[in-house]
């Protein structure tokens, strides 16, 4: 389409600093096409691997190579567990990622937990915590082992934070554990339905089993990292499988305690944008505090003749998402008082 903004043309006046790739909800399975739970949207289980291949080839051939790719969760579909194909499907997808010439950071979504326990994921190739950066002399910015979250610096003065949206969840945890009991209690307090995946009649429809939330411990850690970034005038990108801003998401797909995460983010100056997956439909909104919420369209519901991924080009005054296929282009200007000069 001619009316899509061109990153090069629009940014002649400012220097291109770096770029990174984004992709969400591949949900690969060796199955014929199916439909979502409502039976309203087609899912292309086999073709999603070809979409991933196309995205990787594109990133590898970009004139300025992305510094990394953010994979926003649900890398293989829950159906794999029914057919005892979880490990085989994960291996296929990870073999595809080996073709990528830059590091990939993996976020965990509900479909990871339909296939594997948290313990398994912690020891799997989907744990990319080894790519984290540690801030010397600031131990409070070190994440706990109790949740899967970390931060890293892709370029000076930019910090990326991966959050664990299933830190509070009944998925992937041992049903005899106190954590499971605590999370089931939270879920049942908000959802009286027999079918806990049903939002029917709920005043807070995000309280369903396929969603999760952020523990106070993780929120405290996020607050410490953002405090450091504020002090050091860093720009921050946050990544989570679950979205946290209602205007950019369907209400059923939000994190359980999305308001708590927003409260932490809104108490800081440094956050530019929040990337999430999960909704498959995509979504986009700038919140009242100037944080952009980008929910990426899911690969799994993308027709074979289209695509669903993007590259974000970073400049001193803005970030520009160059979408492919059904992912639209977006321009995310930093707040005026926050534009900085290299």
Buried (B, 14 or more C-beta within 10 A) or exposed (E): EEEEBEBEEBBEEBEBBBBBBBBBBBBBBBBEEBEEEEEEBEBBBEBBBBBBEBBBEBBEEEEEBBBBBBBBBBBBBBBBBEEEBBBEBBEBBBEBBEEBEBBBBBBBBBBBBBBBEBEBBBEBBBBBBEBBEEBEEEEEBBBEEEBBBBBBEBBEBBBBBBBBBBBBBBBBBEEEEEBBEBBBEBBEEBBEBEEBEBBEEBEBBBBBBBBBBBBEEBBEBBBBBBBBBBEEEBBBBBBBBBBBBBEBBBEBBBBBBBEBBBEBBBEBBBBBBBBBBBBBBBBBBBBEEBBBBBBBBBBBBBBEEBBBBBBBBBBBBBBBBBBBBBBBBBEBBBEEEBBEEE
